[in-house]
Amino acid sequence: MTRPAPMPMTDIAKPKLSFYDRLKLATKHRLAEPILAALCFLEAMILPIFPEIMLAPMIIADRMRAWRLAAICTISSVAGGLAGYAIGYFLFDTVGRAIIELYGAGEGFASLTRSFNDNGPLMILIGALSPIPYKVVTITSGVAGLDLWTFIIYGFIGRGLRYFVPCGLFYFFGPAANAFIEKHKAVAGWAMIVAVVAGFALAPLLFPKPSVDLETLVIEASDHITGDLTPES
């Protein structure tokens, strides 16, 4: 009896890689660290993505790189924040306004800009540590003319905590995290996507809708009109 011919290797279906598996493969590329630095830079000024999506698999793949990667992310993010500050300071009408409106923060932008002069350091820390898009904070800082050194120092504090704390956790608990993610790859992939969507959703919360105080507006308008009608002595 004639044996059937063996199936060629090309006919064997290749296993479909999950989103997380593709990320792990990307982290092994020789340009992975420069790409991560570019992501952190662009995230601080315009890009709607969390660098942690790439950072976490890189540390899990080689946790000895944790501290170096945290430093790369922090420095790149602060540099990108300075670019965002420059957009707000020099190019708000041509570039910055479109970015702010993209993240749904345009309606309450004027009121928040005024509050930056009083609570700038706190707002920088909130934006640097939370899922709220950091580019909204950096651009607003430039529009408000926040002291540049205050912006840089608190940017380093906030972004340093943002990256060094999770990198430290991955360094110490990387093997356990890797085992968990390998068992729940779909959950890990969806969690990353949800994190990006949450950043967009939380952006308007940082910019509260301006409550128009009609009485104040009327009084100011009345005072202005009265001043115009009052004859000069």
C-alpha positions as CSV (number, residue, x, y, z in Angstrom):
1,M,0.0,0.0,0.0
2,T,1.3,3.4,-1.0
3,R,1.9,5.8,1.9
4,P,0.5,9.2,1.4
5,A,3.0,11.9,0.7
6,P,3.9,14.0,3.7
7,M,2.4,17.5,3.9
8,P,4.9,20.2,3.0
9,M,5.9,22.4,5.9
10,T,4.3,25.5,4.2
11,D,0.9,23.8,4.5
12,I,1.1,23.6,8.3
13,A,-0.8,26.5,9.9
14,K,1.3,28.8,11.9
15,P,0.0,29.6,15.4
16,K,-1.6,33.1,15.5
17,L,0.3,35.4,17.7
18,S,-1.5,37.5,20.3
19,F,-1.1,41.2,20.6
20,Y,1.1,40.7,23.7
21,D,3.3,38.1,21.9
22,R,3.9,40.6,19.1
23,L,4.9,43.2,21.6
24,K,7.4,40.8,23.2
25,L,8.9,40.1,19.8
26,A,9.2,43.8,19.1
27,T,11.1,44.4,22.4
28,K,13.9,42.1,21.1
29,H,14.6,44.4,18.2
30,R,17.9,46.2,18.2
31,L,16.1,49.5,17.9
32,A,13.7,48.8,20.8
33,E,15.2,51.2,23.2
34,P,15.4,54.1,20.8
35,I,11.8,53.4,19.8
36,L,10.8,53.4,23.4
37,A,12.6,56.7,24.0
38,A,10.8,58.2,20.9
39,L,7.4,57.0,22.3
40,C,8.0,58.6,25.6
41,F,9.1,61.9,23.9
42,L,6.0,62.0,21.6
43,E,3.6,60.8,24.4
44,A,4.5,63.9,26.4
45,M,3.6,66.3,23.5
46,I,1.1,64.7,21.2
47,L,1.0,60.9,20.9
48,P,-2.1,59.2,22.4
49,I,-0.4,56.1,23.7
50,F,1.1,54.8,27.0
51,P,4.8,53.9,26.7
52,E,4.2,51.2,29.4
53,I,2.6,49.1,26.6
54,M,6.1,48.6,25.3
55,L,8.0,49.1,28.5
56,A,6.4,46.3,30.5
57,P,7.2,43.5,28.0
58,M,10.8,44.8,27.7
59,I,11.4,44.5,31.4
60,I,9.6,41.1,31.7
61,A,11.9,39.9,28.9
62,D,15.0,41.1,30.6
63,R,14.4,42.6,34.1
64,M,18.1,43.5,34.4
65,R,17.3,46.4,32.1
66,A,14.6,47.8,34.4
67,W,16.5,50.8,35.8
68,R,18.1,51.8,32.5
69,L,14.8,51.7,30.8
70,A,13.2,53.7,33.6
71,A,15.9,56.4,33.2
72,I,15.4,56.4,29.4
73,C,11.7,56.9,29.8
74,T,12.0,59.6,32.4
75,I,14.5,61.7,30.5
76,S,12.8,61.3,27.1
77,S,9.4,62.2,28.6
78,V,10.7,65.3,30.3
79,A,12.3,66.3,27.0
80,G,9.0,65.7,25.2
81,G,7.3,67.7,27.9
82,L,9.6,70.7,27.1
83,A,8.5,70.4,23.5
84,G,4.9,70.4,24.6
85,Y,5.6,73.5,26.8
86,A,7.1,75.2,23.7
87,I,4.0,74.3,21.7
88,G,1.8,75.9,24.3
89,Y,4.1,79.0,24.7
90,F,4.9,79.7,21.0
91,L,2.5,77.7,18.8
92,F,-0.8,77.4,20.8
93,D,-3.1,79.0,18.1
94,T,-1.5,77.0,15.2
95,V,-0.8,73.6,16.9
96,G,-1.6,73.5,20.6
97,R,-5.3,74.3,20.4
98,A,-5.9,71.4,18.0
99,I,-4.1,68.9,20.3
100,I,-6.1,70.2,23.4
101,E,-9.4,69.8,21.5
102,L,-8.4,66.3,20.3
103,Y,-8.3,65.2,23.9
104,G,-11.7,66.8,24.7
105,A,-10.2,69.4,27.0
106,G,-11.0,72.5,25.1
107,E,-14.2,73.5,26.8
108,G,-12.6,74.1,30.2
109,F,-9.2,75.1,29.0
110,A,-9.4,78.8,29.9
111,S,-10.3,78.2,33.5
112,L,-7.6,75.6,34.0
113,T,-5.0,77.9,32.4
114,R,-5.7,80.5,35.0
115,S,-5.4,78.0,37.9
116,F,-2.0,76.8,36.7
117,N,-0.4,80.0,38.0
118,D,-1.5,79.0,41.6
119,N,-1.4,75.2,41.4
120,G,1.0,74.5,38.6
121,P,3.3,72.1,40.5
122,L,0.3,70.0,41.7
123,M,-1.2,69.9,38.2
124,I,2.1,68.7,36.7
125,L,2.3,65.9,39.3
126,I,-1.3,64.9,38.6
127,G,-0.7,64.8,34.9
128,A,2.7,63.1,35.2
129,L,1.4,60.3,37.4
130,S,-2.2,59.7,36.3
131,P,-3.6,58.2,33.1
132,I,-4.6,61.7,32.1
133,P,-2.7,62.6,28.8
134,Y,0.5,64.4,29.9
135,K,0.6,66.4,26.7
136,V,-2.5,68.3,27.9
137,V,-0.6,69.4,31.0
138,T,2.6,70.3,29.2
139,I,0.9,72.4,26.6
140,T,-1.2,74.2,29.3
141,S,1.9,74.9,31.3
142,G,3.3,76.7,28.3
143,V,0.2,78.7,27.7
144,A,0.0,79.7,31.3
145,G,3.7,80.7,31.2
146,L,4.5,78.5,34.2
147,D,8.1,79.0,35.5
148,L,10.3,76.8,33.3
149,W,12.4,75.4,36.2
150,T,9.3,74.6,38.2
151,F,8.0,72.7,35.2
152,I,11.2,70.8,34.7
153,I,11.8,69.9,38.3
154,Y,8.2,68.7,39.0
155,G,8.2,67.0,35.6
156,F,11.3,65.0,36.6
157,I,9.6,64.1,40.0
158,G,6.3,63.1,38.5
159,R,7.7,61.2,35.5
160,G,10.4,59.6,37.6
161,L,7.8,58.2,39.9
162,R,5.7,57.2,36.9
163,Y,8.4,55.0,35.4
164,F,10.8,54.0,38.2
165,V,8.1,52.7,40.5
166,P,6.5,50.2,38.0
167,C,10.0,49.3,36.7
168,G,11.0,48.5,40.2
169,L,8.0,46.3,40.7
170,F,8.7,44.5,37.4
171,Y,12.3,44.1,38.5
172,F,11.3,42.3,41.7
173,F,8.1,40.6,40.6
174,G,8.9,40.2,36.9
175,P,8.9,36.4,36.8
176,A,5.6,36.1,38.6
177,A,4.1,38.8,36.4
178,N,5.4,37.0,33.3
179,A,3.8,33.7,34.4
180,F,0.5,35.5,35.0
181,I,0.5,37.3,31.7
182,E,1.5,34.2,29.8
183,K,-1.6,32.5,31.2
184,H,-3.9,35.5,30.5
185,K,-2.5,37.0,27.3
186,A,-5.9,38.2,26.1
187,V,-6.6,39.9,29.3
188,A,-3.2,41.6,29.3
189,G,-3.8,42.9,25.7
190,W,-7.2,44.2,26.5
191,A,-6.0,45.9,29.6
192,M,-3.4,47.8,27.6
193,I,-6.1,49.0,25.2
194,V,-8.4,50.0,28.0
195,A,-5.6,52.0,29.6
196,V,-5.3,54.1,26.4
197,V,-9.0,54.6,26.2
198,A,-9.1,55.6,29.9
199,G,-6.5,58.3,29.3
200,F,-8.8,59.9,26.7
201,A,-11.8,59.6,28.9
202,L,-10.1,61.2,32.0
203,A,-8.6,64.1,30.1
204,P,-11.8,66.3,30.3
205,L,-11.9,65.6,34.1
206,L,-8.7,67.6,34.5
207,F,-10.3,70.5,32.6
208,P,-13.6,71.1,34.4
209,K,-16.3,72.7,32.4
210,P,-16.3,76.4,33.2
211,S,-19.4,77.3,35.3
212,V,-20.4,80.7,33.8
213,D,-21.1,82.9,36.7
214,L,-23.8,85.1,35.1
215,E,-24.0,87.4,38.1
216,T,-20.3,88.2,38.0
217,L,-20.4,88.8,34.2
218,V,-23.4,91.2,34.6
219,I,-21.7,93.1,37.4
220,E,-18.4,93.4,35.5
221,A,-20.3,94.6,32.4
222,S,-22.3,97.0,34.5
223,D,-19.2,98.4,36.1
224,H,-17.6,98.8,32.7
225,I,-20.6,100.6,31.2
226,T,-20.9,102.8,34.3
227,G,-17.3,103.7,34.0
228,D,-17.7,104.7,30.4
229,L,-20.8,106.9,31.2
230,T,-19.2,108.6,34.2
231,P,-18.0,112.1,33.2
232,E,-14.4,112.8,33.8
233,S,-13.7,115.3,36.5
